[in-house]
């Protein structure tokens, strides 16, 4: 994989906007978030982004197999966590992984 295609957030985000990664805790979870700007994920595709081998039609010319987000979701799940995404034109796209502090 080429260096400029090594991350979903970098690949699909706006080229003139940074990617923001944050980590914090609340009373029950460690929360990791990755945010970017750019074209939002269409609402009808939100439920599909964590499926193996799934890729948006607009990403057909991009490298990769469509496994990255699926693998991430499986890793998070293996640690009793939850992975979600919110994406819209006004606020950008945020992937959130929540891991329980105590199992």
C-alpha positions in Angstrom: 0.0 0.0 0.0 1.4 3.4 -0.9 2.1 5.9 1.9 -0.6 8.3 0.8 -3.3 5.6 1.0 -2.3 4.1 4.4 -5.4 5.3 6.4 -9.1 5.5 5.8 -9.3 8.9 7.4 -6.5 10.3 5.2 -7.8 8.6 2.1 -11.4 9.7 2.4 -10.9 13.0 4.2 -10.5 16.5 2.7 -7.0 17.0 1.5 -6.9 20.5 3.0 -8.1 19.5 6.5 -6.3 17.6 9.2 -7.3 14.3 10.7 -7.9 14.5 14.5 -7.3 11.6 16.8 -8.4 11.9 20.4 -8.4 9.6 23.5 -10.3 10.2 26.7 -12.1 8.4 29.4 -15.5 8.8 31.0 -16.8 6.9 34.1 -17.0 3.6 32.3 -15.0 3.6 29.0 -11.8 4.5 27.2 -13.0 6.4 24.2 -10.9 6.7 21.0 -12.1 8.9 18.2 -10.8 9.6 14.7 -12.4 12.6 12.9 -12.0 14.0 9.4 -13.8 16.4 7.1 -14.7 15.6 3.5 -17.7 14.0 1.8 -19.9 12.3 4.4 -20.6 8.6 4.2 -24.1 8.4 2.8 -26.7 7.4 5.4 -27.6 4.2 3.4 -24.0 3.1 3.7 -23.4 3.7 7.4 -24.6 0.2 8.4 -22.3 -1.4 5.7 -18.9 0.2 6.5 -17.8 -2.5 8.9 -18.7 -5.4 6.6 -15.8 -7.3 5.1 -14.9 -6.5 1.5 -17.5 -3.6 1.3 -16.4 -0.5 -0.4 -18.3 2.6 -1.5 -18.8 3.0 -5.2 -16.8 6.2 -5.1 -13.8 4.4 -3.7 -13.6 1.8 -6.5 -10.5 3.4 -7.9 -8.7 3.4 -4.5 -6.3 0.7 -3.2 -7.4 -1.8 -0.6 -9.7 -4.7 -0.2 -12.4 -3.2 2.0 -11.1 -5.0 5.1 -9.6 -2.2 7.2 -12.8 -1.1 9.1 -14.0 -4.7 9.4 -10.7 -5.7 11.0 -10.9 -2.6 13.3 -14.4 -3.6 14.4 -13.3 -7.1 15.1 -10.4 -6.0 17.2 -12.6 -3.6 19.2 -15.2 -6.3 19.7 -12.6 -8.8 20.8 -11.8 -6.3 23.6 -15.5 -6.1 24.7 -15.8 -2.7 23.0 -18.0 -1.1 20.4 -17.1 0.8 17.2 -19.5 3.3 15.6 -19.5 6.1 13.1 -21.3 9.3 12.6 -21.0 11.2 9.3 -22.6 14.3 8.0 -21.8 17.4 5.9 -21.9 19.8 8.8 -19.6 18.1 11.3 -17.6 15.6 9.3 -17.0 11.9 10.0 -16.2 10.5 13.4 -15.3 6.9 14.1 -15.6 6.2 17.8 -14.2 3.1 19.6 -15.4 2.6 23.2 -13.6 0.1 25.4 -14.9 -0.7 28.9 -12.5 0.2 31.7 -13.5 -2.8 33.6 -14.6 -6.2 32.2 
